[in-house]
Amino acid sequence: MIPFGHALAFAGALFVLGLSCVLIRRQILMILIGVEIMLNAASLVFVAASAFWRQPDGQAFVILLMAITAAEVAVALAMVVYLWRRKRTLVADEFDGMCG
Amino acid sequence: MNESLLFLIPLLPLFCAVLNMLFGMRLPRLFAETMAVTGVAGSFVLTLLFWGMAEGDGTRAVLFTWLSSGTLDVSFALNFDRLAAPMTLMVTGVATLIHLYAVGYMHEDEDYARFFSLLNLFVFAMLTIVLADNLLVLFLGWEGVGLCSYGLIGFWYRKRENARAGTKAFLVTRVGDVFLGIALLWLFAVTGTLSISTINAQASSISPVVVMVLGILLLLGACGKSAQLPLMTWLADAMAGPTPVSALIHAATMVTAGVYLLCRFFPLVSLSAVAMTAITAVGAMTALYAATCAMAQREIKRVLAYSTMSQVGYMFMAVGAGTVAGAMFHLLTHAFFKAVLFMAAGCVIHLAGDENDIFKMGGLARRGPVELFWVFLAGAVCLAGLPLTGGFFSKDGILLALFTYPDPVYRAFWLIGVATALLTAFYTFRLVYLVFAGEPRGTGHPHAVPLLMRWPLWPLALLGLVGGILNLPVFVGGTERLHHWYAGLAGRTVKASHEVEWMLVSLAVVIVAAGWFAAHWRYRNYRPPLEGAVSRFLLSGWQADNLVDRLFVRPFTAMARFCYVGCDRTLFDGSIDGLARMLSGWGRMLVQLTTGRLTTYLSAFAWGFLILLGWFLIKLVNGGGH
C-alpha cells in the first residue's frame, strides 16, 4: 500500500502545479483547467485520508466533489462561450470592466 | 378709584403701538396718526385723573404675577408715587406735543405706521421705567427704550450711516445695561426681593461696601442711557434719526431715564459717600466735556445733542449733591426747553432747505415765520440760564446744592458747574446768532413749515420760560413747591443764608451776561469758523470715537481676527481638513488595488492563501511545543 505521506506529497505537488497554472496563465480556459487540477488534488487527499483511516466518508465526499465539479465546469464553459462572443478573445485581463 | 386702572397709563400707548404695527398700513393715514397721538394724550389725561393716587405714600398696583419660583416673585407691579407722578405727567405731556409735531414732520414719509408704532412703543417703554415697582419690569422698560431708540435713530435705514448710528446707540447703551443687569441681580442676591420700594426700605441693612459697589454699578447703568462719560459717544450720532425722535430722546424719554433711575434708588445710593461723589464727578466731567464740544459743532442738532449731555451732567451733579428735587426740577425744565429747541431746529432745517450746518444758515429771523425765532429764542435763553427763566432757577438750585455741600471736594465740582454755565451761555447764543442773525448764507430752497410743526412749540416754550414757578426758591418769594411735593423723597434740604444765595444768583447773572457778550462779540457779524487744531479736536468730541476705536474696537477686531484666522481657520479647520485629506488619500491608495483584472484578484487569493497557511504553520509549531 502507498504510504499516506507519499499520497499527500503527490497531492501537494499536484495542487501547486494547478495553482501555478491558475496564476501564470492568462487564458481563461487554462485558468479553469488549473482550477480542475487543484480540485483533483483535493479529491486525492480525501481518497488517501479515507484509505488511511479506513473510513468511507472521504470516498463519498469525492463522489459529491465530482458532481459539483461537473456542474461548475458546465457553468464555466457556458460563460467562456459568452465571453468569447462579447470580445472575441479569452485573455482574462481583457475583461476588467468591474473595477471599484 | 380702582388702582389697577393705573395700568392704563402705560398700556394705552402700547395698545396703539401694537394696533399701528399690525394694521397701520391698511388704516387710513389720518386714522393711524390720530391713534398714535390719542394713545399718548390719553395717558396724559389719565395721569391727571389719577394724580390724587400719588399723594401720601403713593399707590402700588399689581396687575399679575409674571414669574413665581421659590423665593423669586416677580409681579407686574406699578408704583405711582410722588417721584413717578410728575415724571409721568412730563413724559406723556411732552410726548403728546412731540407726536403732534411728528404728524406734521412726517407728512411726506411713506413709512408712517412703523414710525408711529415705534414712537408709541418708546413712550410705553419709558412709562414702564418710570412707573415700575419691580426691578425686572424696570429692566423690561429699560431694554425697550434701547430697542425703540435703535429702531428710530436708524429709521431711515437705507442710508448706511443712519443704520450705523442706530446700531451704535444700541451697542453703547447696552454696555451700561450690562452693569445695570449686574446691579439688579446683586440687589436680588442681597435683599432677596426685586421690589424697588422694598429694596429702598432695606437699604440701610446692606453692608456699606456692597452699597458702594451697587451705587457705582447703577451709576454706570445710568451713564449708558443718559449718555454720560464714558458711554456718551452715541448721543451725538443719534442725530441721524428724524427730528421728533431726537426731541423725544432728549426731552422725554431715554436720556432722562438714567437720572430717574438714580433718583429712584436715591435712598440706596445716598448711603455711600463714594458713590455720591462718583455720580457728581461723572456729571461734572460730562457737563464740562459736552459744553466744550458744543462750542465747536457745526450741525445745529449736534450742538443741541451736546448741550443735552451737558445738562444731564448737571442733573447727575444734583443727584450727587443729594438733592433729588433739584435734579427732577432741572429734568422737567430741561425737558420743556430742549423739546422746544429740537422741534424748532427741525423747523429751521426745513426753512434752510435741509441744511444742517449753522455756518450756512443765517438770517432766518426774517426769512421764516416770525414766531419761530421767538420760540427758539425762548428755548435758548432757558438753556443759557437767562435770569427768571425755568432753566435759570433749576441750574441755580443745583449750583447752590453743590456749593453748600459739606464735602470740600464739591467746591471743585461747583467751579466746574459755573464754568460749564459760562460755556453754555456762550454756545447757546453762538447758535442763535449764527442761525438767525445776519444775512442768509445758505443756498437751499426753504420748505413750507406745516402748521402742526409750529403750534406744539408754543406751550412748551411757555412752560420752559415759566417753569421756574414749579420750584421757586424761598429767597425770591417762592415756596419750593416741587421740593415739598417730593416730601420724603426729595433728598437733602439745601440750607444756605440769603447772602450766599444772592451771591450765587448774581454770579449766575454775571456769567450768563459774560457768555452772551462773548458770543455777541464773536458772532454778531458773521465770521467763518476757526480751523485750528483745537476746534478740530472739539468738533470731533475730543476724539472720543477715535479713542473708543483704538481702545476697544481695534483690539477686539484684532482678537476676533486672531480667533478666526489663527484658531478657527488654521488650528481647527486645519486639523479636521488634514484628517479628512489623509483618510481620502488612503482611500485613493486602496482603490488602486481593485483593478478589475481577474489575474490580480487571483494572485491576491494566492497571497491570502499563503498567509493563512503560514499562520496555521506557526500555530502548529507553537502548539507542538506543548
Boltz contact constraints between the chains, C-beta under 6 A:
constraints:
  - contact:
      token1: [A, 22]
      token2: [B, 602]
      max_distance: 6.0
  - contact:
      token1: [A, 23]
      token2: [B, 603]
      max_distance: 6.0
  - contact:
      token1: [A, 23]
      token2: [B, 606]
      max_distance: 6.0
  - contact:
      token1: [A, 92]
      token2: [B, 598]
      max_distance: 6.0
  - contact:
      token1: [A, 92]
      token2: [B, 599]
      max_distance: 6.0
  - contact:
      token1: [A, 93]
      token2: [B, 597]
      max_distance: 6.0
  - contact:
      token1: [A, 93]
      token2: [B, 599]
      max_distance: 6.0
  - contact:
      token1: [A, 96]
      token2: [B, 596]
      max_distance: 6.0
  - contact:
      token1: [A, 96]
      token2: [B, 597]
      max_distance: 6.0
  - contact:
      token1: [A, 98]
      token2: [B, 596]
      max_distance: 6.0
  - contact:
      token1: [A, 99]
      token2: [B, 594]
      max_distance: 6.0
  - contact:
      token1: [A, 99]
      token2: [B, 595]
      max_distance: 6.0
  - contact:
      token1: [A, 99]
      token2: [B, 596]
      max_distance: 6.0
  - contact:
      token1: [A, 100]
      token2: [B, 591]
      max_distance: 6.0
  - contact:
      token1: [A, 100]
      token2: [B, 594]
      max_distance: 6.0
